[in-house]
Amino acid sequence: MIVDASSHTPLKRRKFRSIDPMEAEEAQAKLTAAKEKFGREIHVFETTSASSSSQKETEDFYEFTAEDYYRVLNAKKEDKTLKTRKLREAEKAARRSRITKTVIRVRFPDNHTLEATFNPSETVQSLVDLLVKVVARPELPFYIYTTPPKKQIKDTSQDFHTAGFVPGAIVYFSYDTPKADDAADAVSGPFLQEEVMSLKGLELIKKHVEPPVQSAPETTSEAPPPVVQEKKPEGKKPAKPKWLKM
C-alpha cells in the first residue's frame, strides 16, 4: 500500500507554545539516542481517524468488493503499454536507483503510529525485527497487514521494492493471540514500550524551533569622490599694439 499524501490520517493538533531552545536540544538528543539504539531513525505520532470510535472494524470491513476489483482492473489497463520487456526493465531499474529511502508507518490499534526509515533494498523482515525491539510485549506473536482489502504480510523475505512499499507505505499491527489467551490485555495496549512512547511529539518540538537566520551584514558602498573638473586657464586676450589705431 503506497502512501498517498491525500489519504494520510491527520495527526492530532497540538497547541503551539514557546519552545525553549534547551528543550529542543533535549528532543534532538533523545531522537539521536533512539536512532543509535534501534539502528534507524524513528518517530512516534498519535493519529486520529475520521471515523474513529471505540468499535473495532469487523472482517467484513476489509472484504474485497466489486468496486475495488474494477478499480484495480482499470489501473492495470492503464499501465499496459507497447513497450519491450528490456525497456520496461531499464525504466524500472532507473526508478529504483533514484529512490534511496522508504518511510514505513506502522499503525497500532491505540491510534499511535511508529514511523521508521529504511533502505528500499532491505527486506520486510527488517521491519519485523524493528517491531520486536519496540513493542511492549515482544513475547506475544504478532503480524502486520495492509488494507484494503485486509492482507496479511507473510513473505517477509521480499524487499520493500518488491512488496510495493516504495517510496513509503502504511501497514497495520495486530497481536496474533487466541481469544482466550491474553487477548484482552493484548488488545487494550499499550503497544509500544515506554521508552519508545517517550519519543512522541519530539519531532514537532525539533521542527518548531528553527535556528535564527542571520542576515548578511549590510555593505555600505562608499560614494566615489566628486569629480573635480579642472578649469582650463582662460586665454589672455592679445594686447593691441600701440601703433594700431582703429
Disulfide bonds with the S-S distance in Angstrom:
none
